Amino acid sequence: MEGRLFTFFGMIPAENHHALIYVTHLLLAVAIIIVLARLATRAMNITPRGTQNVMEAYLGGVLSMVNDVIGEHEGRKYFPLVATIGLFVATANILGIIPGFESPSGSLNFTLALAVMVFVYYNFEGIRTNGIFAYFKHFMGPVWWLSWLMFPIEIVSHVSRIVSLSFRLFGNIKGDDLFLMVLLLLAPWFAPLPAFALLTFMALLQTYIFMMLTTVYIAGAIHVSDH
C-alpha cells in the first residue's frame, strides 16, 4: 500500500489527493463542532451536566479572557467570534493526533485563510468603531514629524500578522504530525502513549495562542484612542 494513506473515509493516494484529505477533514471538524453544540443545548439544565457542563466551562473561560483584554462592554460583542475560532482550531488540531486522521490546521491553506479572516475583521472593526481617518491616524505614531517613518512600519507590522498567525499554527501542528508519525513507525504500541498527552497539550496551547492574538488585535484596533 505504498503511496497510499489511511483516512477515516478509506485508503486514498496520498501524493495526489492532499486537497481532498484536508477538505474532508475540515468538514469533519465542522460536523464535530455542530454535534457538540447540539449535545450541549439539547436538554439544558440549571445545573449543567455532561457536554453542557464542558461547553459552559469553556465559554466562561473564553468570556473571561475576552473581557480582560477588550473590556466587559465590548468583550461580549466579540466573544462569539473568539469562542468559535477556539472550537474550530482546537478540533482541527486534535484530529491530527488520532491515527488515520489528518489535522486541517496542518495545511497552510487552512491557517492562512483563518489569519486573513482575522486580519480583515479586526481592521474593519477598527475603521467602523473609530472612523477611517482616526484609525489610520494612529498608524503615524505619537509625533507628527516621524509619521513618514512610522506609517510604513505600522503597515508592514500589521500585514506581518497574517504571516505570524498562519505560519505559527501551521508550523507547530505540522511538526507535531510529523513527530507522531515517526513515533508510530518506530514503536507503534508503547512510545506514542506519552506523546499523545504532549501533543494534545500542544494542540490546546496553539489554540489558546491563536485566540489570544485575535483578541489582542481586536482590542488594539477598537481602542486606538488609548494608545
Secondary structure, DSSP 8 states (H G I E B T S, - for coil): -TTEEEETTEEEETTT-HHHHHHHHHHHHHHHHHHHHHHHHTT--SS--HHHHHHHHHHHHHHHHHHHHH-HHHHHHHHHHHHHHHHHHHHHHHHTTSTT---GGGSHHHHHHHHHHHHHHHHHHHHHHH-HHHHHHGGG-SSGGGHHHHHHHHHHHHHHHHHHHHHHHHHHHHHHHHHHHHHHHH-SSSTHHHHHHHHHHHHHHHHHHHHHHHHHHHHHHHTGGG-
